[in-house]
Amino acid sequence: MSAEERLVSADAGGPDEQVIEAALRPKRLDDFIGQQRVREQLSLVLHSALRRGRTPDHVLLSGGPGLGKTTLAMIIAAELGKPLRITSGPAIERAGDLAAVLSTLSEGEVLFLDEIHRMARPAEEMLYMAMEDFRVDVVVGKGPGATAIPLDIAPFTLVGATTRAGMLPGPLRDRFGFVAHMDFYEPAELEVIVKRSARLLDVRITDGGAAEVADRSRGTPRIANRLLRRVRDYAEVRADGVITRELARDALTLYEVDERGLDRLDRAVLTSLLRKFGGGPVGLSTLAVSVGEEPETVEVVAEPFLVRQGLLARTPRGRIATPAAWAHLGLTPPPTAPMAGTLFDLGDAVEEGAGKGAGKGAEQGDDQDSVIS
Ligand SMILES: Nc1ncnc2c1ncn2[C@@H]1O[C@H](COP(=O)(O)OP(=O)(O)OP(=O)(O)O)[C@@H](O)[C@H]1O
C-alpha cells in the first residue's frame, strides 16, 4: 500500500484534492489556526519590514507534509501585498533554471521554493549569492573561455520549505533570517480547522462531530480536511447530512481509521507485532513479511506515526511494542513481553535504535539503519 492510497497519508493528493485544498486555505495570518508562536514571530518579521519599507528577511519553514507551509507562504505574500512565485527544489535541475526564475522577479516579490533540500548543488550555490547580495553570476561559455557575467536581481523574499531541515547545508540555513519549525497540531486546533472547513464546504457539523474528526487526523490539517470530506459523504448518503460525533465515529470506522488515527496498515503492523511476535523484538523484514508488505512500506509509511504515538519503538534488537500498544488493541501482554509491567522509557529505546551503527550484533541486521522520522 503506497502513501498516496491512504486516507490518513499527509502527502498531497491528486489534482482534484489540490483544488479543494486551495479553496480551504486561510488567506491571512489572522485566519491561520494554531502554530501560535510561529504566527506571532512571523507577524513581527513582516510588519516591521513593512514599516521600514524593506523586504523582510528570508523565511525557512520546516515541518512535515500537510502542516501548512504552502499556506503560510501564500499568506506571507498576501500580508506584504506582493505577488508570489512558486517553484520547487526538484524543478530546479541546473543553475540556469534558478537564474531564469530569479532574473524575472519583480521588486519585493515572494519566491516560494518548496522542497528546497532537493535543489541541485550548483543552483544552491547560486542561491547563496542571490539571497545575500541580490545578485547572481551567470556563466557564459564552457571550459577555459567561460566567463561569469554578474546580473543584478530585484530585492525579493525567499520562503523555503522543507520536510527535512536536517538535510539543508549549513550555509543555506544560515542565510535565512527567520526559521520556523511547524509542529503537529493539537486536537483542539484541528477541531477549529475542521469547523472552518465545514463552513466553507457548506457542511453541517456539531462540536462533537468536529472533535471526533480532529482526534483521528494525526495532528495534520490536510488529513483533517480529507477525513471531513469522507465523513460528509457518509452523512449525505446514510443520514440527514449533519455530522454528529456518533456519525463521524461510524463513518471513520467504516473507512478503517480508528480513534487514534491508525488505519488498516498501522493496525496490521501492530497486531502482527503483538500477536505473532509477542510484542517483539522482531526485525523489520520479518515484520513486513508477516503483514504482506515491503519493508520500506512498513518503515516509511506505517512506523513513523506508530513511533510518534508511543506504540512502537525501534531498538538495536528489533521492533518492540510498548505497553500502550497492548492497551490500544485491547490485548494483555504476556509476562515475557518486552517491558511488560515496567515503566517504559521510549526516549532511550529510540535513541539506541537511531544511532548510526547501533547494535552491531543486532538480532535483525535490517533494523540497523532505522532512523526515527
Ligand atoms: N493552520 C491552518 N489552518 C487552516 N487550514 C490549514 C492550516 N494549515 C494547513 N491547512 C490546510 O491544510 C491543507 C494542506 O496545507 P499546505 O498545502 O499548506 O501544507 P504543506 O505543509 O505545504 O504540505 P506539503 O509539505 O505537502 O507541501 C490546505 O488545504 C490548508 O488549507
The ligand as an SDF file (V2000), in Angstrom:
LIG
                    3D

 31 33  0  0  0  0  0  0  0  0999 V2000
   -3.1740   26.3760   10.1670 N   0  0  0  0  0  0  0  0  0  0  0  0
   -4.0920   26.0040    9.2800 C   0  0  0  0  0  0  0  0  0  0  0  0
   -5.3510   26.4500    9.3560 N   0  0  0  0  0  0  0  0  0  0  0  0
   -6.2700   26.0310    8.4630 C   0  0  0  0  0  0  0  0  0  0  0  0
   -6.0200   25.1970    7.4330 N   0  0  0  0  0  0  0  0  0  0  0  0
   -4.7760   24.7490    7.3040 C   0  0  0  0  0  0  0  0  0  0  0  0
   -3.7390   25.1350    8.1990 C   0  0  0  0  0  0  0  0  0  0  0  0
   -2.5910   24.5370    7.8290 N   0  0  0  0  0  0  0  0  0  0  0  0
   -2.8900   23.8200    6.7330 C   0  0  0  0  0  0  0  0  0  0  0  0
   -4.1930   23.9360    6.4270 N   0  0  0  0  0  0  0  0  0  0  0  0
   -4.8760   23.2550    5.3150 C   0  0  0  0  0  0  0  0  0  0  0  0
   -4.2470   22.0010    5.0880 O   0  0  0  0  0  0  0  0  0  0  0  0
   -4.0200   21.7830    3.6970 C   0  0  0  0  0  0  0  0  0  0  0  0
   -2.5610   21.4770    3.4720 C   0  0  0  0  0  0  0  0  0  0  0  0
   -1.7830   22.6240    3.7660 O   0  0  0  0  0  0  0  0  0  0  0  0
   -0.4720   23.0110    2.9380 P   0  0  0  0  0  0  0  0  0  0  0  0
   -0.6090   22.6150    1.4950 O   0  0  0  0  0  0  0  0  0  0  0  0
   -0.1680   24.4270    3.2270 O   0  0  0  0  0  0  0  0  0  0  0  0
    0.5900   22.0690    3.6360 O   0  0  0  0  0  0  0  0  0  0  0  0
    2.1590   21.9090    3.3120 P   0  0  0  0  0  0  0  0  0  0  0  0
    2.8520   21.9160    4.6390 O   0  0  0  0  0  0  0  0  0  0  0  0
    2.6000   22.9230    2.3190 O   0  0  0  0  0  0  0  0  0  0  0  0
    2.2210   20.4700    2.6810 O   0  0  0  0  0  0  0  0  0  0  0  0
    3.3820   19.8610    1.7150 P   0  0  0  0  0  0  0  0  0  0  0  0
    4.6100   19.7530    2.5680 O   0  0  0  0  0  0  0  0  0  0  0  0
    2.8230   18.5270    1.3170 O   0  0  0  0  0  0  0  0  0  0  0  0
    3.5350   20.8150    0.5710 O   0  0  0  0  0  0  0  0  0  0  0  0
   -4.5360   23.0230    2.9820 C   0  0  0  0  0  0  0  0  0  0  0  0
   -5.8220   22.7650    2.4790 O   0  0  0  0  0  0  0  0  0  0  0  0
   -4.6680   24.0630    4.0490 C   0  0  0  0  0  0  0  0  0  0  0  0
   -5.7830   24.8630    3.8320 O   0  0  0  0  0  0  0  0  0  0  0  0
  1  2  1  0
  2  3  1  0
  2  7  2  0
  3  4  2  0
  4  5  1  0
  5  6  2  0
  6  7  1  0
  6 10  1  0
  7  8  1  0
  8  9  2  0
  9 10  1  0
 10 11  1  0
 11 12  1  0
 11 30  1  0
 12 13  1  0
 13 14  1  0
 13 28  1  0
 14 15  1  0
 15 16  1  0
 16 17  2  0
 16 18  1  0
 16 19  1  0
 19 20  1  0
 20 21  2  0
 20 22  1  0
 20 23  1  0
 23 24  1  0
 24 25  2  0
 24 26  1  0
 24 27  1  0
 28 29  1  0
 28 30  1  0
 30 31  1  0
M  END
$$$$
